[in-house]
Structure formats: C-alpha cells, structure tokens
C-alpha cells in the first residue's frame, strides 16, 4: 500500500488544526494589553475613579480571554482525543 494511511492523515490534520486553534490566543493578548493601557491612562486622568475603571477593565479582559480559552480547549481536544482508538 502506497501513500499515507487514513489514521496518520487524521492525526496529522488534528495537529495542524490544534496549531491553528492556538493562534486564537493572539487576539485576546493584544486586546487585553490595549485595555490595560487605556485603563492606566484613564486612572492617570481621573485617580478618583480608580476602582470603577479597574473593575470595568478586568470584566472586559475576562470576557476577551474566553476566546483564547476556547481555542486552547479546542487544541487540547484535537491533540488528545483519538478517533481511531
């Protein structure tokens, strides 16, 4: 038999998919950095509102992080769930 087996092909494509899913971590990282920078600037302009600004910023960062976590979970599933076993 010449060529690649079906099982090897699926495992290889699972690894490629896992790598692509982890690219989803780039967006939340950039977004959280931008949010933290704007939050720090806002606190610098209005120190009295520090607690409100910080809580709103952290809530926004938590929501943004879910995208990265979904990508990570997808990658873990692709790497460790074996359809042929």
C-alpha positions, 0 to 999 in steps of 0.5 A, spaced: 500 500 500 502 506 497 501 513 500 499 515 507 494 511 511 487 514 513 489 514 521 496 518 520 492 523 515 487 524 521 492 525 526 496 529 522 490 534 520 488 534 528 495 537 529 495 542 524 488 544 526 490 544 534 496 549 531 491 553 528 486 553 534 492 556 538 493 562 534 486 564 537 490 566 543 493 572 539 487 576 539 485 576 546 493 578 548 493 584 544 486 586 546 487 585 553 494 589 553 490 595 549 485 595 555 490 595 560 493 601 557 487 605 556 485 603 563 492 606 566 491 612 562 484 613 564 486 612 572 492 617 570 486 622 568 481 621 573 485 617 580 478 618 583 475 613 579 480 608 580 476 602 582 470 603 577 475 603 571 479 597 574 473 593 575 470 595 568 477 593 565 478 586 568 470 584 566 472 586 559 479 582 559 475 576 562 470 576 557 476 577 551 480 571 554 474 566 553 476 566 546 483 564 547 480 559 552 476 556 547 481 555 542 486 552 547 480 547 549 479 546 542 487 544 541 487 540 547 481 536 544 484 535 537 491 533 540 488 528 545 482 525 543 483 519 538 478 517 533 481 511 531 482 508 538 
